Amino acid sequence: MKTNGSCLCGKVRFVVEGDFEHFFLCHCQRCRKDTGSAHAANLFSTSAMLTWLSGEDEVNTYQVPGSRHVKSFCSHCGSAVPNVQMEGRLTVVPAGSLDDDVSIRPDAHICVASKANWDEELDLIPKLEGMPGN
């Protein structure tokens, strides 16, 4: 399988070749902080190969000191982009960075004990097809 992705400004483009083994929606405080949202949505693979098509030199990576929490992002627009961890044994791809459809469904919501207090019954909130007022 070949999956294309990019950042918001388009300076960083990449392709991931291979299968994703897991897809987790993580609600831990670190993932909420680094996404600014209710959870992070990341795909994981121990066999896929990440190839930068453009902008690899524009990618910055931050690791929370004393932890395994790593985030890579475009230095221009701040969009989350993939990273390779554990000495090359694990590729982590933010699902929202992909331009192609994701072929697997999430495996689980994880770290729900630390989810945001407003992250309850979100399926009951009205759904709009566009921006409010349009």
N, C-alpha and C positions, 0 to 999 in steps of 0.2 A: 504494500500500500504506500502511496505517495501523497503527502498532505502539504499544501502550501500555506504560508502565513506571512503576516507583515505587521508593522506597527501602525499607529494612527496617521503619522505624517508620511509614511511610505519609504522613509530612508532605510529602514531595516526590513529585509525580506529574507525568507528562509524556506527550506523544504525539509520535511521529516519523512524519511523512508523507513518503513517497517510498521509493525503493529503496536498499538497501545494495549498494555495489559490491564491497566486500572484507570479509572476516572473517579476522582473524589471531589466532593464539595466540602471544603474544610471551614469550620466556623470558629477556629481558635482565634484568640485576640490578635496574634501576629498576622494571620491571613486577613482578618478584617481590617487591620491597620494598613497593610500594604496594598489592599485593593480599594479601600474606602467604601466597602460594600458589606453586605450581610455575610458573604463567604467568598473564598477563592474557589475557582473551578479549574482544576489541573489534571492533565493527562500524564500518565507515567509509563515509561518503557525501559526495559533493561536490554533491548535488542535493537531499537530503532537508531538510525543515524541522522544526526542533525547537520545540515549543510547551510551555511550562510550564503545567500545569493547576492546580497549587498548590505552594506552598513555594519558589518561585524565590528569595525573599529568605533562605531557609535554606541555599542552596547556597554553599559555599566552594570556591575554586579555588586550587590550588598548582601553580606551575611551577618545576621544578628550575632554579636559576639557570644561565644560559649554555647551556641546552638547549631542545629542543622538547618535552620530556616534561612533560605537563600532566595533572593529576588533579583532577576535581571530585567533591565529596562532600557528603552531607547533614551539616549541622553538629550535628544531634541524634544520629543513629545511626552516622554514619561511612560509610554505604553509598556506593559509587561510583555516580555519576550522569553523564549525558552532558555534553559540553562542545562548544563551537564554537571552532575554531582557525583559524589562517591567515587572519585578518581576515574571518571568516565563510565562507570557502571550503571548510571541512572540518568535518563533524559526526562526532564520535567517541562511540559508545554502548557502554558495558560490556554485554556480552551477558547477564550475570547480573542486570542491572537491569530487564530486560524481563519484563513479565507475560504477554505473548503469545508463542507459539512463534516461533522464528527460522526464516525461510523458506529460508535458505541454509546450506550446510555451510562449515566453515572452509576457507579457501584454502590455508593453510600454517601450520606451526610456524615461527616466525622467531626469529632470534638464538639458535639452539640451541647455538652455540659457548659461550654463557655460562649454559647451563641448570644447575640445581641438581644436585649429585652424586647425590642420592637419586632423581632423576627419570629412572629407567631401568627398562624392562620393567614398567611399572606395570600393564599389562594382565594380568600373571601373578599379581598379588596377589588374594587371595580377595575376592569381592564379596558384600556383605550387603545385603539389601533394606531394612533398618532399622538402628537403633542396635545396637551389640554388646550381647549379653545379652538381647535382646528376642525 
